[in-house]
Amino acid sequence: MRLDKYLKVSRLIKRRTVANEACDAERVSANGRVVKASYDVKVGDVLEIRFGQKTVMVEVLSLNESTKKADAVAMYRELP
């Protein structure tokens, strides 16, 4: 699954276009390296997303094409 789509489906970022812009601005990295929106996300990847002063690190647990809002949290695990 593409990174921008994963960020939207998992609800880490609200819209796919915003996820795409974050990737273009090099604010998203996977496994320690900056990646583009077309990056192929795999289970076990560690994603780091920078929102201004805040940084969120998550581990990918599952890849679902679509999910309900309540189930979206099960797609990843936040890391300290």
Secondary structure, 3 states (H helix, E strand, C coil): CEHHHHHHHCCCCCCHHHHHHHHHCCCEEECCEECCCCCECCCCCEEEEEECCEEEEEEECCCCCCCCHHHHHHHEEEEC
